[in-house]
Amino acid sequence: MKLLPKSDYGYISEIINNSFHCHNVFVYSVIDHHQPGEIYVNCSSKPTSGLVVHRGGSYYVFGDPSDVSFHSALIAFLKNRSNHGNYFDLYVSSMDWIRLLEQALKGLVVRLTRTIIC
């Protein structure tokens, strides 16, 4: 995972907008520099997937889950307790991410569902 420079945050808006039909406000607040956070991507020059990390403990995984190198780094990041406070909320942009991460994080996370009307 590569840390995206804050000046490039706007470049991932299109990927996020095309990823899912519901959007989390915290994602756009980080992209627009209204809230503190970081964005990690699979490739700095032409990202296709990434992770938005809001300082409050909300994370959003987006884009193409087929990049094995990225999702290995993502899983390592999520498993490393020193990267988080006491907890984190993880939101994903697709069922593919859910399947991938649920298996990789088995026993370490609790899956919660919400009813969302978009």
A tleap script that builds the chain and sets N, CA, C and O, in Angstrom:
source leaprc.protein.ff14SB
mol = sequence {
  NMET LYS LEU LEU PRO LYS SER ASP TYR GLY
  TYR ILE SER GLU ILE ILE ASN ASN SER PHE
  HIE CYS HIE ASN VAL PHE VAL TYR SER VAL
  ILE ASP HIE HIE GLN PRO GLY GLU ILE TYR
  VAL ASN CYS SER SER LYS PRO THR SER GLY
  LEU VAL VAL HIE ARG GLY GLY SER TYR TYR
  VAL PHE GLY ASP PRO SER ASP VAL SER PHE
  HIE SER ALA LEU ILE ALA PHE LEU LYS ASN
  ARG SER ASN HIE GLY ASN TYR PHE ASP LEU
  TYR VAL SER SER MET ASP TRP ILE ARG LEU
  LEU GLU GLN ALA LEU LYS GLY LEU VAL VAL
  ARG LEU THR ARG THR ILE ILE CCYS
}
set mol.1.N position { 0.860 -1.178 0.000 }
set mol.1.CA position { 0.000 0.000 0.000 }
set mol.1.C position { 0.894 1.225 0.000 }
set mol.1.O position { 1.906 1.284 0.697 }
set mol.2.N position { 0.500 2.179 -0.784 }
set mol.2.CA position { 1.253 3.419 -0.883 }
set mol.2.C position { 0.401 4.563 -0.333 }
set mol.2.O position { -0.778 4.693 -0.665 }
set mol.3.N position { 1.014 5.381 0.508 }
set mol.3.CA position { 0.323 6.536 1.049 }
set mol.3.C position { 0.177 7.574 -0.051 }
set mol.3.O position { 1.170 8.029 -0.619 }
set mol.4.N position { -1.049 7.943 -0.348 }
set mol.4.CA position { -1.317 8.928 -1.388 }
set mol.4.C position { -1.069 10.323 -0.817 }
set mol.4.O position { -1.557 10.635 0.269 }
set mol.5.N position { -0.320 11.166 -1.530 }
set mol.5.CA position { -0.120 12.535 -1.056 }
set mol.5.C position { -1.471 13.265 -0.954 }
set mol.5.O position { -2.345 13.085 -1.802 }
set mol.6.N position { -1.625 14.069 0.066 }
set mol.6.CA position { -2.890 14.781 0.274 }
set mol.6.C position { -3.296 15.605 -0.946 }
set mol.6.O position { -4.487 15.773 -1.211 }
set mol.7.N position { -2.328 16.112 -1.680 }
set mol.7.CA position { -2.636 16.911 -2.868 }
set mol.7.C position { -3.276 16.074 -3.979 }
set mol.7.O position { -3.858 16.633 -4.909 }
set mol.8.N position { -3.178 14.752 -3.896 }
set mol.8.CA position { -3.743 13.867 -4.913 }
set mol.8.C position { -5.041 13.196 -4.490 }
set mol.8.O position { -5.546 12.340 -5.216 }
set mol.9.N position { -5.594 13.555 -3.346 }
set mol.9.CA position { -6.800 12.887 -2.847 }
set mol.9.C position { -7.973 12.983 -3.819 }
set mol.9.O position { -8.750 12.037 -3.948 }
set mol.10.N position { -8.103 14.094 -4.487 }
set mol.10.CA position { -9.215 14.290 -5.418 }
set mol.10.C position { -9.220 13.311 -6.578 }
set mol.10.O position { -10.266 13.068 -7.180 }
set mol.11.N position { -8.067 12.748 -6.898 }
set mol.11.CA position { -7.976 11.829 -8.038 }
set mol.11.C position { -8.722 10.519 -7.820 }
set mol.11.O position { -9.054 9.830 -8.785 }
set mol.12.N position { -8.990 10.166 -6.563 }
set mol.12.CA position { -9.669 8.886 -6.319 }
set mol.12.C position { -11.183 9.028 -6.242 }
set mol.12.O position { -11.891 8.027 -6.127 }
set mol.13.N position { -11.682 10.241 -6.302 }
set mol.13.CA position { -13.134 10.451 -6.221 }
set mol.13.C position { -13.896 9.643 -7.265 }
set mol.13.O position { -14.930 9.050 -6.955 }
set mol.14.N position { -13.400 9.615 -8.490 }
set mol.14.CA position { -14.088 8.886 -9.553 }
set mol.14.C position { -14.133 7.384 -9.259 }
set mol.14.O position { -15.158 6.738 -9.479 }
set mol.15.N position { -13.036 6.837 -8.769 }
set mol.15.CA position { -13.013 5.413 -8.421 }
set mol.15.C position { -14.044 5.129 -7.346 }
set mol.15.O position { -14.786 4.151 -7.432 }
set mol.16.N position { -14.090 5.980 -6.338 }
set mol.16.CA position { -15.038 5.788 -5.241 }
set mol.16.C position { -16.466 5.960 -5.737 }
set mol.16.O position { -17.340 5.172 -5.374 }
set mol.17.N position { -16.718 6.956 -6.545 }
set mol.17.CA position { -18.067 7.185 -7.068 }
set mol.17.C position { -18.562 6.019 -7.915 }
set mol.17.O position { -19.763 5.753 -7.955 }
set mol.18.N position { -17.662 5.327 -8.587 }
set mol.18.CA position { -18.034 4.200 -9.433 }
set mol.18.C position { -18.023 2.868 -8.697 }
set mol.18.O position { -18.411 1.846 -9.263 }
set mol.19.N position { -17.586 2.870 -7.449 }
set mol.19.CA position { -17.424 1.622 -6.714 }
set mol.19.C position { -18.710 1.098 -6.091 }
set mol.19.O position { -18.918 -0.113 -6.031 }
set mol.20.N position { -19.565 1.984 -5.634 }
set mol.20.CA position { -20.686 1.533 -4.818 }
set mol.20.C position { -21.801 2.556 -4.902 }
set mol.20.O position { -21.553 3.734 -5.161 }
set mol.21.N position { -23.007 2.116 -4.687 }
set mol.21.CA position { -24.138 3.032 -4.817 }
set mol.21.C position { -24.424 3.827 -3.550 }
set mol.21.O position { -25.201 4.780 -3.598 }
set mol.22.N position { -23.833 3.475 -2.436 }
set mol.22.CA position { -23.988 4.223 -1.184 }
set mol.22.C position { -22.618 4.763 -0.784 }
set mol.22.O position { -21.600 4.106 -1.001 }
set mol.23.N position { -22.596 5.932 -0.215 }
set mol.23.CA position { -21.326 6.542 0.130 }
set mol.23.C position { -21.323 6.977 1.586 }
set mol.23.O position { -22.334 7.428 2.125 }
set mol.24.N position { -20.176 6.832 2.199 }
set mol.24.CA position { -19.994 7.257 3.582 }
set mol.24.C position { -19.462 8.678 3.606 }
set mol.24.O position { -18.506 9.007 2.903 }
set mol.25.N position { -20.075 9.501 4.403 }
set mol.25.CA position { -19.703 10.913 4.472 }
set mol.25.C position { -18.250 11.080 4.884 }
set mol.25.O position { -17.565 11.972 4.384 }
set mol.26.N position { -17.763 10.223 5.800 }
set mol.26.CA position { -16.390 10.382 6.271 }
set mol.26.C position { -15.377 10.249 5.126 }
set mol.26.O position { -14.315 10.870 5.164 }
set mol.27.N position { -15.701 9.444 4.117 }
set mol.27.CA position { -14.791 9.267 2.972 }
set mol.27.C position { -14.595 10.601 2.260 }
set mol.27.O position { -13.464 10.999 1.982 }
set mol.28.N position { -15.679 11.280 1.970 }
set mol.28.CA position { -15.583 12.561 1.272 }
set mol.28.C position { -14.995 13.646 2.163 }
set mol.28.O position { -14.351 14.568 1.665 }
set mol.29.N position { -15.206 13.551 3.471 }
set mol.29.CA position { -14.620 14.548 4.359 }
set mol.29.C position { -13.101 14.423 4.401 }
set mol.29.O position { -12.405 15.426 4.558 }
set mol.30.N position { -12.577 13.209 4.262 }
set mol.30.CA position { -11.126 13.022 4.183 }
set mol.30.C position { -10.616 13.497 2.817 }
set mol.30.O position { -9.624 14.223 2.745 }
set mol.31.N position { -11.289 13.090 1.738 }
set mol.31.CA position { -10.875 13.493 0.387 }
set mol.31.C position { -10.843 15.009 0.255 }
set mol.31.O position { -9.932 15.564 -0.359 }
set mol.32.N position { -11.840 15.681 0.832 }
set mol.32.CA position { -11.942 17.140 0.721 }
set mol.32.C position { -11.157 17.881 1.797 }
set mol.32.O position { -11.237 19.107 1.883 }
set mol.33.N position { -10.400 17.158 2.617 }
set mol.33.CA position { -9.555 17.734 3.668 }
set mol.33.C position { -10.358 18.444 4.759 }
set mol.33.O position { -9.855 19.372 5.393 }
set mol.34.N position { -11.598 18.015 4.980 }
set mol.34.CA position { -12.399 18.598 6.057 }
set mol.34.C position { -12.192 17.847 7.371 }
set mol.34.O position { -12.410 18.404 8.447 }
set mol.35.N position { -11.775 16.598 7.288 }
set mol.35.CA position { -11.512 15.767 8.451 }
set mol.35.C position { -10.134 15.126 8.279 }
set mol.35.O position { -9.706 14.865 7.155 }
set mol.36.N position { -9.441 14.873 9.393 }
set mol.36.CA position { -8.115 14.261 9.273 }
set mol.36.C position { -8.205 12.796 8.878 }
set mol.36.O position { -9.102 12.074 9.313 }
set mol.37.N position { -7.272 12.374 8.056 }
set mol.37.CA position { -7.211 10.988 7.637 }
set mol.37.C position { -6.133 10.793 6.598 }
set mol.37.O position { -5.413 11.720 6.228 }
set mol.38.N position { -6.041 9.553 6.138 }
set mol.38.CA position { -5.051 9.201 5.132 }
set mol.38.C position { -5.707 8.314 4.089 }
set mol.38.O position { -6.732 7.683 4.348 }
set mol.39.N position { -5.110 8.273 2.919 }
set mol.39.CA position { -5.589 7.391 1.867 }
set mol.39.C position { -4.402 6.591 1.353 }
set mol.39.O position { -3.371 7.146 0.976 }
set mol.40.N position { -4.571 5.284 1.347 }
set mol.40.CA position { -3.574 4.367 0.822 }
set mol.40.C position { -4.117 3.782 -0.475 }
set mol.40.O position { -5.310 3.499 -0.580 }
set mol.41.N position { -3.253 3.603 -1.452 }
set mol.41.CA position { -3.668 3.078 -2.744 }
set mol.41.C position { -2.700 1.983 -3.194 }
set mol.41.O position { -1.618 1.808 -2.633 }
set mol.42.N position { -3.125 1.261 -4.216 }
set mol.42.CA position { -2.269 0.206 -4.750 }
set mol.42.C position { -1.181 0.754 -5.673 }
set mol.42.O position { -0.128 0.134 -5.821 }
set mol.43.N position { -1.424 1.900 -6.290 }
set mol.43.CA position { -0.468 2.480 -7.228 }
set mol.43.C position { -0.621 4.005 -7.168 }
set mol.43.O position { -1.721 4.527 -7.351 }
set mol.44.N position { 0.457 4.698 -6.917 }
set mol.44.CA position { 0.389 6.159 -6.780 }
set mol.44.C position { 0.013 6.866 -8.070 }
set mol.44.O position { -0.712 7.860 -8.039 }
set mol.45.N position { 0.495 6.370 -9.208 }
set mol.45.CA position { 0.271 7.076 -10.461 }
set mol.45.C position { -1.098 6.801 -11.081 }
set mol.45.O position { -1.673 7.688 -11.713 }
set mol.46.N position { -1.624 5.597 -10.913 }
set mol.46.CA position { -2.924 5.259 -11.496 }
set mol.46.C position { -3.622 4.238 -10.591 }
set mol.46.O position { -3.707 3.058 -10.931 }
set mol.47.N position { -4.120 4.699 -9.432 }
set mol.47.CA position { -4.712 3.754 -8.474 }
set mol.47.C position { -6.010 3.134 -8.989 }
set mol.47.O position { -6.814 3.779 -9.662 }
set mol.48.N position { -6.180 1.859 -8.647 }
set mol.48.CA position { -7.427 1.162 -8.967 }
set mol.48.C position { -8.119 0.650 -7.717 }
set mol.48.O position { -9.270 0.220 -7.778 }
set mol.49.N position { -7.432 0.691 -6.584 }
set mol.49.CA position { -8.035 0.297 -5.318 }
set mol.49.C position { -7.317 1.016 -4.190 }
set mol.49.O position { -6.194 1.495 -4.344 }
set mol.50.N position { -8.001 1.078 -3.043 }
set mol.50.CA position { -7.386 1.791 -1.930 }
set mol.50.C position { -8.149 1.664 -0.636 }
set mol.50.O position { -9.160 0.969 -0.532 }
set mol.51.N position { -7.625 2.362 0.340 }
set mol.51.CA position { -8.189 2.385 1.691 }
set mol.51.C position { -8.208 3.820 2.184 }
set mol.51.O position { -7.171 4.481 2.216 }
set mol.52.N position { -9.377 4.304 2.567 }
set mol.52.CA position { -9.509 5.612 3.205 }
set mol.52.C position { -9.535 5.360 4.707 }
set mol.52.O position { -10.347 4.575 5.197 }
set mol.53.N position { -8.650 6.023 5.430 }
set mol.53.CA position { -8.553 5.872 6.875 }
set mol.53.C position { -8.915 7.205 7.513 }
set mol.53.O position { -8.184 8.186 7.382 }
set mol.54.N position { -10.046 7.231 8.204 }
set mol.54.CA position { -10.459 8.416 8.947 }
set mol.54.C position { -9.879 8.304 10.346 }
set mol.54.O position { -9.915 7.230 10.946 }
set mol.55.N position { -9.351 9.383 10.868 }
set mol.55.CA position { -8.709 9.350 12.179 }
set mol.55.C position { -9.638 8.849 13.286 }
set mol.55.O position { -9.169 8.360 14.314 }
set mol.56.N position { -10.941 8.966 13.084 }
set mol.56.CA position { -11.898 8.523 14.087 }
set mol.56.C position { -12.103 7.011 14.134 }
set mol.56.O position { -12.882 6.518 14.949 }
set mol.57.N position { -11.412 6.276 13.270 }
set mol.57.CA position { -11.514 4.822 13.297 }
set mol.57.C position { -12.423 4.229 12.245 }
set mol.57.O position { -12.750 3.044 12.312 }
set mol.58.N position { -12.839 5.025 11.276 }
set mol.58.CA position { -13.658 4.506 10.176 }
set mol.58.C position { -12.770 4.307 8.959 }
set mol.58.O position { -12.006 5.195 8.581 }
set mol.59.N position { -12.878 3.121 8.344 }
set mol.59.CA position { -12.070 2.779 7.183 }
set mol.59.C position { -12.995 2.394 6.038 }
set mol.59.O position { -14.064 1.822 6.250 }
set mol.60.N position { -12.571 2.713 4.832 }
set mol.60.CA position { -13.351 2.367 3.649 }
set mol.60.C position { -12.422 1.767 2.594 }
set mol.60.O position { -11.482 2.420 2.141 }
set mol.61.N position { -12.690 0.528 2.211 }
set mol.61.CA position { -11.932 -0.153 1.169 }
set mol.61.C position { -12.714 -0.012 -0.129 }
set mol.61.O position { -13.919 -0.260 -0.166 }
set mol.62.N position { -12.023 0.388 -1.189 }
set mol.62.CA position { -12.712 0.623 -2.452 }
set mol.62.C position { -11.904 0.094 -3.618 }
set mol.62.O position { -10.710 -0.183 -3.503 }
set mol.63.N position { -12.580 -0.038 -4.735 }
set mol.63.CA position { -11.922 -0.376 -5.989 }
set mol.63.C position { -11.835 -1.862 -6.264 }
set mol.63.O position { -12.599 -2.665 -5.728 }
set mol.64.N position { -10.892 -2.202 -7.109 }
set mol.64.CA position { -10.710 -3.550 -7.634 }
set mol.64.C position { -9.993 -4.443 -6.616 }
set mol.64.O position { -8.860 -4.151 -6.233 }
set mol.65.N position { -10.640 -5.530 -6.175 }
set mol.65.CA position { -10.012 -6.407 -5.187 }
set mol.65.C position { -9.052 -7.443 -5.783 }
set mol.65.O position { -8.542 -8.289 -5.048 }
set mol.66.N position { -8.795 -7.398 -7.083 }
set mol.66.CA position { -7.971 -8.430 -7.700 }
set mol.66.C position { -6.459 -8.200 -7.565 }
set mol.66.O position { -5.673 -9.082 -7.910 }
set mol.67.N position { -6.052 -7.049 -7.076 }
set mol.67.CA position { -4.627 -6.760 -6.898 }
set mol.67.C position { -4.132 -7.484 -5.646 }
set mol.67.O position { -4.305 -6.992 -4.531 }
set mol.68.N position { -3.520 -8.647 -5.834 }
set mol.68.CA position { -3.108 -9.508 -4.720 }
set mol.68.C position { -2.095 -8.811 -3.807 }
set mol.68.O position { -2.152 -8.963 -2.587 }
set mol.69.N position { -1.198 -8.069 -4.379 }
set mol.69.CA position { -0.201 -7.357 -3.585 }
set mol.69.C position { -0.880 -6.337 -2.664 }
set mol.69.O position { -0.529 -6.221 -1.490 }
set mol.70.N position { -1.855 -5.599 -3.208 }
set mol.70.CA position { -2.563 -4.613 -2.399 }
set mol.70.C position { -3.361 -5.284 -1.306 }
set mol.70.O position { -3.275 -4.872 -0.149 }
set mol.71.N position { -4.149 -6.322 -1.637 }
set mol.71.CA position { -4.981 -6.867 -0.575 }
set mol.71.C position { -4.155 -7.604 0.469 }
set mol.71.O position { -4.596 -7.717 1.612 }
set mol.72.N position { -2.979 -8.107 0.124 }
set mol.72.CA position { -2.086 -8.683 1.136 }
set mol.72.C position { -1.594 -7.601 2.091 }
set mol.72.O position { -1.565 -7.803 3.305 }
set mol.73.N position { -1.207 -6.452 1.540 }
set mol.73.CA position { -0.767 -5.328 2.372 }
set mol.73.C position { -1.917 -4.785 3.210 }
set mol.73.O position { -1.723 -4.421 4.370 }
set mol.74.N position { -3.112 -4.727 2.628 }
set mol.74.CA position { -4.297 -4.273 3.357 }
set mol.74.C position { -4.590 -5.185 4.541 }
set mol.74.O position { -4.841 -4.705 5.647 }
set mol.75.N position { -4.560 -6.482 4.321 }
set mol.75.CA position { -4.832 -7.442 5.389 }
set mol.75.C position { -3.780 -7.311 6.493 }
set mol.75.O position { -4.116 -7.341 7.677 }
set mol.76.N position { -2.527 -7.168 6.113 }
set mol.76.CA position { -1.463 -6.974 7.104 }
set mol.76.C position { -1.701 -5.697 7.913 }
set mol.76.O position { -1.515 -5.685 9.130 }
set mol.77.N position { -2.112 -4.626 7.235 }
set mol.77.CA position { -2.413 -3.358 7.914 }
set mol.77.C position { -3.550 -3.546 8.913 }
set mol.77.O position { -3.459 -3.088 10.052 }
set mol.78.N position { -4.614 -4.214 8.493 }
set mol.78.CA position { -5.774 -4.400 9.364 }
set mol.78.C position { -5.467 -5.317 10.539 }
set mol.78.O position { -6.023 -5.128 11.621 }
set mol.79.N position { -4.612 -6.287 10.357 }
set mol.79.CA position { -4.252 -7.212 11.437 }
set mol.79.C position { -3.289 -6.600 12.450 }
set mol.79.O position { -3.197 -7.071 13.583 }
set mol.80.N position { -2.579 -5.562 12.050 }
set mol.80.CA position { -1.590 -4.938 12.919 }
set mol.80.C position { -2.275 -3.967 13.882 }
set mol.80.O position { -2.688 -2.877 13.487 }
set mol.81.N position { -2.388 -4.366 15.122 }
set mol.81.CA position { -3.104 -3.560 16.127 }
set mol.81.C position { -2.480 -2.186 16.356 }
set mol.81.O position { -3.169 -1.270 16.806 }
set mol.82.N position { -1.216 -2.027 16.063 }
set mol.82.CA position { -0.585 -0.726 16.276 }
set mol.82.C position { -1.077 0.323 15.271 }
set mol.82.O position { -0.809 1.512 15.441 }
set mol.83.N position { -1.789 -0.106 14.231 }
set mol.83.CA position { -2.340 0.831 13.247 }
set mol.83.C position { -3.684 1.410 13.664 }
set mol.83.O position { -4.209 2.295 12.988 }
set mol.84.N position { -4.248 0.927 14.763 }
set mol.84.CA position { -5.607 1.303 15.146 }
set mol.84.C position { -5.674 1.730 16.612 }
set mol.84.O position { -4.765 1.478 17.403 }
set mol.85.N position { -6.785 2.384 16.938 }
set mol.85.CA position { -7.104 2.644 18.327 }
set mol.85.C position { -7.674 1.359 18.921 }
set mol.85.O position { -7.203 0.269 18.594 }
set mol.86.N position { -8.643 1.467 19.756 }
set mol.86.CA position { -9.259 0.286 20.369 }
set mol.86.C position { -10.097 -0.520 19.384 }
set mol.86.O position { -10.298 -1.721 19.568 }
set mol.87.N position { -10.574 0.127 18.363 }
set mol.87.CA position { -11.421 -0.551 17.380 }
set mol.87.C position { -11.376 0.227 16.065 }
set mol.87.O position { -10.849 1.337 15.999 }
set mol.88.N position { -11.936 -0.379 15.027 }
set mol.88.CA position { -12.162 0.345 13.789 }
set mol.88.C position { -13.419 -0.205 13.135 }
set mol.88.O position { -13.768 -1.373 13.303 }
set mol.89.N position { -14.083 0.652 12.393 }
set mol.89.CA position { -15.236 0.262 11.585 }
set mol.89.C position { -14.749 0.164 10.149 }
set mol.89.O position { -14.164 1.105 9.613 }
set mol.90.N position { -14.995 -0.982 9.534 }
set mol.90.CA position { -14.532 -1.199 8.175 }
set mol.90.C position { -15.717 -1.277 7.234 }
set mol.90.O position { -16.595 -2.124 7.399 }
set mol.91.N position { -15.740 -0.401 6.254 }
set mol.91.CA position { -16.766 -0.388 5.227 }
set mol.91.C position { -16.099 -0.787 3.915 }
set mol.91.O position { -14.936 -0.465 3.674 }
set mol.92.N position { -16.840 -1.481 3.086 }
set mol.92.CA position { -16.274 -1.944 1.819 }
set mol.92.C position { -17.191 -1.557 0.661 }
set mol.92.O position { -18.382 -1.308 0.846 }
set mol.93.N position { -16.611 -1.514 -0.528 }
set mol.93.CA position { -17.355 -1.058 -1.692 }
set mol.93.C position { -18.015 -2.182 -2.481 }
set mol.93.O position { -18.762 -1.912 -3.421 }
set mol.94.N position { -17.753 -3.444 -2.116 }
set mol.94.CA position { -18.349 -4.525 -2.888 }
set mol.94.C position { -18.417 -5.813 -2.084 }
set mol.94.O position { -17.745 -5.966 -1.065 }
set mol.95.N position { -19.232 -6.723 -2.558 }
set mol.95.CA position { -19.321 -8.047 -1.950 }
set mol.95.C position { -18.011 -8.809 -2.143 }
set mol.95.O position { -17.667 -9.648 -1.311 }
set mol.96.N position { -17.286 -8.543 -3.200 }
set mol.96.CA position { -15.989 -9.200 -3.402 }
set mol.96.C position { -15.025 -8.876 -2.264 }
set mol.96.O position { -14.317 -9.751 -1.766 }
set mol.97.N position { -15.008 -7.603 -1.861 }
set mol.97.CA position { -14.168 -7.227 -0.724 }
set mol.97.C position { -14.639 -7.906 0.548 }
set mol.97.O position { -13.817 -8.352 1.349 }
set mol.98.N position { -15.941 -7.993 0.748 }
set mol.98.CA position { -16.462 -8.659 1.948 }
set mol.98.C position { -15.984 -10.105 1.991 }
set mol.98.O position { -15.465 -10.556 3.013 }
set mol.99.N position { -16.150 -10.819 0.913 }
set mol.99.CA position { -15.733 -12.230 0.876 }
set mol.99.C position { -14.230 -12.376 1.134 }
set mol.99.O position { -13.808 -13.238 1.906 }
set mol.100.N position { -13.443 -11.544 0.494 }
set mol.100.CA position { -11.994 -11.616 0.644 }
set mol.100.C position { -11.565 -11.314 2.078 }
set mol.100.O position { -10.785 -12.060 2.669 }
set mol.101.N position { -12.075 -10.219 2.630 }
set mol.101.CA position { -11.646 -9.785 3.958 }
set mol.101.C position { -12.242 -10.627 5.078 }
set mol.101.O position { -11.589 -10.859 6.096 }
set mol.102.N position { -13.459 -11.079 4.899 }
set mol.102.CA position { -14.089 -11.909 5.920 }
set mol.102.C position { -13.272 -13.177 6.157 }
set mol.102.O position { -13.057 -13.575 7.302 }
set mol.103.N position { -12.823 -13.800 5.092 }
set mol.103.CA position { -12.009 -15.014 5.207 }
set mol.103.C position { -10.644 -14.697 5.814 }
set mol.103.O position { -10.181 -15.405 6.708 }
set mol.104.N position { -10.005 -13.642 5.335 }
set mol.104.CA position { -8.656 -13.288 5.785 }
set mol.104.C position { -8.624 -12.836 7.243 }
set mol.104.O position { -7.623 -13.039 7.931 }
set mol.105.N position { -9.711 -12.224 7.722 }
set mol.105.CA position { -9.748 -11.682 9.089 }
set mol.105.C position { -10.585 -12.538 10.035 }
set mol.105.O position { -10.946 -12.099 11.127 }
set mol.106.N position { -10.888 -13.749 9.614 }
set mol.106.CA position { -11.736 -14.646 10.403 }
set mol.106.C position { -11.193 -14.769 11.831 }
set mol.106.O position { -10.002 -14.997 12.045 }
set mol.107.N position { -12.093 -14.613 12.788 }
set mol.107.CA position { -11.723 -14.698 14.193 }
set mol.107.C position { -11.206 -13.401 14.783 }
set mol.107.O position { -11.039 -13.300 15.999 }
set mol.108.N position { -10.951 -12.416 13.953 }
set mol.108.CA position { -10.423 -11.136 14.425 }
set mol.108.C position { -11.439 -10.012 14.360 }
set mol.108.O position { -11.259 -8.962 14.976 }
set mol.109.N position { -12.511 -10.239 13.609 }
set mol.109.CA position { -13.507 -9.190 13.408 }
set mol.109.C position { -14.909 -9.745 13.623 }
set mol.109.O position { -15.136 -10.954 13.595 }
set mol.110.N position { -15.823 -8.837 13.835 }
set mol.110.CA position { -17.239 -9.176 13.948 }
set mol.110.C position { -17.953 -8.469 12.815 }
set mol.110.O position { -17.818 -7.258 12.637 }
set mol.111.N position { -18.716 -9.237 12.049 }
set mol.111.CA position { -19.453 -8.633 10.932 }
set mol.111.C position { -20.796 -8.122 11.429 }
set mol.111.O position { -21.574 -8.855 12.040 }
set mol.112.N position { -21.043 -6.875 11.160 }
set mol.112.CA position { -22.315 -6.243 11.476 }
set mol.112.C position { -22.971 -5.827 10.178 }
set mol.112.O position { -22.288 -5.454 9.224 }
set mol.113.N position { -24.266 -5.887 10.137 }
set mol.113.CA position { -24.969 -5.433 8.944 }
set mol.113.C position { -25.865 -4.268 9.307 }
set mol.113.O position { -26.273 -4.100 10.456 }
set mol.114.N position { -26.155 -3.477 8.307 }
set mol.114.CA position { -27.022 -2.312 8.477 }
set mol.114.C position { -28.024 -2.311 7.337 }
set mol.114.O position { -27.761 -2.822 6.249 }
set mol.115.N position { -29.156 -1.735 7.612 }
set mol.115.CA position { -30.109 -1.492 6.561 }
set mol.115.C position { -29.868 -0.065 6.094 }
set mol.115.O position { -30.014 0.891 6.856 }
set mol.116.N position { -29.500 0.055 4.839 }
set mol.116.CA position { -29.184 1.367 4.282 }
set mol.116.C position { -30.110 1.634 3.111 }
set mol.116.O position { -30.279 0.801 2.220 }
set mol.117.N position { -30.691 2.791 3.137 }
set mol.117.CA position { -31.532 3.213 2.022 }
set mol.117.C position { -30.790 4.317 1.303 }
set mol.117.O position { -30.512 5.370 1.876 }
set mol.118.N position { -30.476 4.076 0.063 }
set mol.118.CA position { -29.702 5.057 -0.718 }
set mol.118.C position { -30.536 5.580 -1.859 }
set mol.118.O position { -30.068 6.415 -2.633 }
savepdb mol mol.pdb
quit
